[in-house]
Amino acid sequence: MANGNGTGRRAGLDADDILDRALALVEAEGAAALTMRRLAAELGVATTSIYWHVGNRDDLVTAAIRRHGDRVARTPVDGDTPRQRVLHVARLIWQNSLEHREVTRLAAEHGASTLHARPLELAMARELEAAGVVGEAARDAMRAITACVGGFIVAGLRADLTPEPLQRTTVLVDDDGAADLDPSTRAALAEPADLPAVFEETMRAVVDSVVPADLSANAYL
């Protein structure tokens, strides 16, 4: 509870405590649960304490998203080759966005998706430069990779809200307008997508197209 000193602040409470509890609340119950009143109740303080430490709700959300991004960026980048390391960062962005999907949705609602992914995107830029991909080539590579990853994030989040029958490409072929398609194509399109497998295959092709395999013959240098 509040400490009774008239400030509404709890002894020992700091901004990190508030941000960690805010993130935990969002992860458990979604963005709508994150109100100043609810967060203060979770922490056992007056709402004025939240304002004093982190500002208003917009400030709180921005700081929480930044803290989450910094936290997931602590994961070491793995891989023996430049292509493997860039692919690993792309995979981290996608997997963390889905594993922490409520934080991802909060960032999108708040217009802070770029801030959410920024630490990992910086890690990717550094890996590209280490592979000799610099300047305009690095810019174009980043845009290609992040646009592709973003599409997979949208697909993964949308699956939560879409009835299973509509998650399949069956909807493309379940009427007479697709009668001209080969039966094997129609049957294949009716199968549910293995999104992780599609992600790996697609991202590997994108990364291979923008990151040289042989640094000694790097066309970007």
C-alpha positions as CSV (number, residue, x, y, z in Angstrom):
1,M,0.0,0.0,0.0
2,A,1.0,3.6,-0.1
3,N,3.6,4.6,2.5
4,G,1.4,7.2,4.2
5,N,3.9,10.0,3.7
6,G,1.5,12.0,1.6
7,T,3.3,11.3,-1.7
8,G,1.5,8.1,-2.6
9,R,5.0,6.5,-3.2
10,R,6.0,3.1,-1.8
11,A,9.4,2.9,-0.2
12,G,11.8,1.1,-2.5
13,L,9.6,1.3,-5.6
14,D,11.3,2.5,-8.8
15,A,10.5,2.9,-12.4
16,D,11.8,-0.6,-13.3
17,D,9.4,-2.2,-10.8
18,I,6.6,-0.4,-12.4
19,L,7.6,-1.2,-16.0
20,D,8.1,-4.9,-15.1
21,R,4.7,-5.2,-13.5
22,A,3.1,-3.3,-16.4
23,L,4.6,-5.8,-18.9
24,A,3.6,-8.8,-16.8
25,L,0.0,-7.4,-16.7
26,V,-0.1,-6.9,-20.5
27,E,1.4,-10.4,-21.1
28,A,-1.2,-12.0,-18.8
29,E,-4.4,-10.0,-19.7
30,G,-3.7,-8.0,-22.8
31,A,-3.2,-4.3,-23.5
32,A,-6.7,-3.3,-22.3
33,A,-5.9,-4.4,-18.8
34,L,-3.1,-1.8,-18.5
35,T,-4.7,1.2,-16.8
36,M,-3.0,3.4,-14.3
37,R,-5.6,2.5,-11.6
38,R,-5.1,-1.3,-12.2
39,L,-1.4,-1.0,-12.2
40,A,-1.3,1.0,-9.0
41,A,-3.6,-1.6,-7.4
42,E,-1.2,-4.4,-8.5
43,L,1.7,-2.5,-7.0
44,G,-0.1,-1.5,-3.9
45,V,0.5,2.2,-4.4
46,A,-1.6,5.3,-5.2
47,T,-1.9,6.2,-8.9
48,T,0.1,9.4,-8.2
49,S,3.1,7.2,-7.6
50,I,2.9,5.8,-11.1
51,Y,2.7,9.3,-12.5
52,W,5.6,10.5,-10.4
53,H,7.9,7.6,-11.5
54,V,7.1,7.2,-15.2
55,G,4.6,9.9,-16.3
56,N,1.2,9.4,-17.9
57,R,0.0,6.3,-19.6
58,D,1.6,7.1,-23.0
59,D,4.9,7.6,-21.2
60,L,4.4,4.3,-19.3
61,V,3.6,2.4,-22.5
62,T,6.6,3.9,-24.4
63,A,9.0,3.1,-21.5
64,A,7.6,-0.4,-21.1
65,I,8.0,-1.2,-24.8
66,R,11.5,0.1,-24.8
67,R,12.4,-2.0,-21.7
68,H,10.9,-5.1,-23.4
69,G,12.9,-4.5,-26.5
70,D,16.1,-4.0,-24.6
71,R,15.4,-7.2,-22.7
72,V,14.9,-9.5,-25.7
73,A,17.9,-8.0,-27.4
74,R,20.1,-9.4,-24.7
75,T,19.8,-12.9,-26.4
76,P,23.2,-13.7,-27.9
77,V,23.3,-13.9,-31.7
78,D,24.2,-17.4,-32.8
79,G,25.6,-18.7,-36.1
80,D,28.9,-19.7,-37.6
81,T,28.5,-17.7,-40.8
82,P,27.2,-14.2,-41.5
83,R,24.1,-15.6,-43.2
84,Q,23.3,-17.8,-40.2
85,R,23.8,-14.8,-37.8
86,V,21.6,-12.5,-39.8
87,L,18.9,-15.2,-40.1
88,H,19.1,-15.8,-36.4
89,V,18.4,-12.1,-35.6
90,A,15.4,-12.2,-38.0
91,R,14.2,-15.3,-36.3
92,L,14.6,-13.6,-32.9
93,I,12.4,-10.7,-34.0
94,W,9.7,-13.0,-35.3
95,Q,9.7,-15.5,-32.4
96,N,9.8,-12.8,-29.7
97,S,7.0,-10.9,-31.3
98,L,4.8,-14.0,-31.2
99,E,5.9,-15.3,-27.8
100,H,5.1,-11.8,-26.4
101,R,2.2,-11.2,-28.7
102,E,0.3,-9.0,-26.3
103,V,3.3,-6.6,-25.9
104,T,3.5,-6.7,-29.7
105,R,-0.1,-5.7,-30.0
106,L,0.3,-3.0,-27.4
107,A,3.3,-1.6,-29.4
108,A,1.2,-1.6,-32.6
109,E,-1.8,0.1,-30.9
110,H,0.6,2.7,-29.5
111,G,2.3,3.4,-32.8
112,A,5.6,2.1,-31.3
113,S,6.3,-1.0,-33.3
114,T,9.6,0.4,-34.6
115,L,10.6,1.2,-31.0
116,H,9.6,-2.4,-30.0
117,A,11.9,-4.0,-32.6
118,R,14.7,-1.3,-32.6
119,P,17.3,-3.1,-30.4
120,L,17.1,-6.3,-32.5
121,E,17.1,-4.4,-35.8
122,L,20.2,-2.6,-34.6
123,A,21.8,-6.0,-33.9
124,M,20.9,-7.0,-37.5
125,A,22.4,-3.9,-38.9
126,R,25.6,-4.6,-37.0
127,E,25.6,-8.2,-38.3
128,L,25.1,-6.9,-41.9
129,E,28.0,-4.6,-41.5
130,A,30.2,-7.4,-40.1
131,A,29.3,-9.3,-43.3
132,G,30.5,-6.3,-45.4
133,V,27.0,-5.2,-46.3
134,V,27.2,-1.4,-45.8
135,G,25.6,1.9,-47.0
136,E,22.7,1.6,-49.4
137,A,23.2,-2.2,-49.6
138,A,22.7,-2.4,-45.9
139,R,19.6,-0.2,-46.1
140,D,18.1,-2.3,-48.8
141,A,18.9,-5.5,-47.1
142,M,17.4,-4.3,-43.8
143,R,14.2,-3.2,-45.6
144,A,13.9,-6.5,-47.4
145,I,14.4,-8.6,-44.3
146,T,12.3,-6.6,-41.9
147,A,9.4,-6.2,-44.4
148,C,9.4,-10.0,-44.8
149,V,9.6,-10.6,-41.0
150,G,6.8,-8.1,-40.4
151,G,4.5,-10.0,-42.8
152,F,5.1,-13.2,-40.9
153,I,4.4,-11.4,-37.6
154,V,1.1,-10.1,-39.0
155,A,0.2,-13.6,-40.2
156,G,1.0,-15.2,-36.8
157,L,-1.0,-12.6,-34.9
158,R,-3.9,-12.8,-37.3
159,A,-4.1,-16.6,-36.8
160,D,-5.2,-15.9,-33.2
161,L,-8.3,-14.1,-34.4
162,T,-9.2,-16.1,-37.4
163,P,-11.3,-19.3,-37.3
164,E,-9.3,-22.3,-38.3
165,P,-11.1,-23.0,-41.6
166,L,-10.3,-19.5,-42.7
167,Q,-6.7,-19.8,-41.9
168,R,-6.3,-22.2,-44.8
169,T,-6.0,-21.2,-48.4
170,T,-9.1,-23.5,-48.8
171,V,-11.1,-20.3,-49.1
172,L,-9.3,-19.6,-52.4
173,V,-10.5,-22.8,-54.0
174,D,-13.8,-23.7,-52.4
175,D,-16.0,-22.2,-55.1
176,D,-16.5,-22.7,-58.8
177,G,-14.2,-19.8,-59.7
178,A,-11.2,-22.1,-59.1
179,A,-12.4,-25.0,-61.2
180,D,-9.6,-24.4,-63.7
181,L,-6.9,-25.1,-61.2
182,D,-5.2,-28.5,-61.3
183,P,-6.7,-30.9,-58.7
184,S,-3.3,-31.4,-57.0
185,T,-3.0,-27.6,-56.6
186,R,-6.5,-27.4,-55.1
187,A,-5.7,-30.2,-52.7
188,A,-2.4,-28.6,-51.7
189,L,-4.0,-25.2,-51.1
190,A,-6.5,-26.8,-48.8
191,E,-3.8,-27.9,-46.4
192,P,-3.1,-25.8,-43.3
193,A,0.1,-23.8,-43.5
194,D,3.1,-24.7,-41.4
195,L,4.0,-21.1,-40.7
196,P,7.4,-21.7,-39.0
197,A,8.5,-23.9,-41.9
198,V,7.4,-21.3,-44.4
199,F,9.2,-18.6,-42.4
200,E,12.5,-20.5,-42.3
201,E,12.4,-21.3,-46.1
202,T,11.4,-17.8,-47.1
203,M,13.8,-15.9,-44.7
204,R,16.7,-18.1,-45.7
205,A,16.1,-17.2,-49.4
206,V,15.8,-13.5,-48.6
207,V,19.0,-13.5,-46.4
208,D,20.9,-15.5,-49.0
209,S,20.0,-12.9,-51.6
210,V,21.4,-9.9,-49.6
211,V,24.2,-11.4,-47.6
212,P,27.3,-12.7,-49.4
213,A,28.3,-16.3,-48.7
214,D,32.0,-15.6,-49.3
215,L,33.4,-12.5,-47.6
216,S,36.6,-12.7,-49.6
217,A,34.6,-12.0,-52.8
218,N,32.1,-9.5,-51.3
219,A,30.5,-7.5,-54.0
220,Y,29.3,-5.0,-51.5
221,L,32.8,-3.9,-50.4
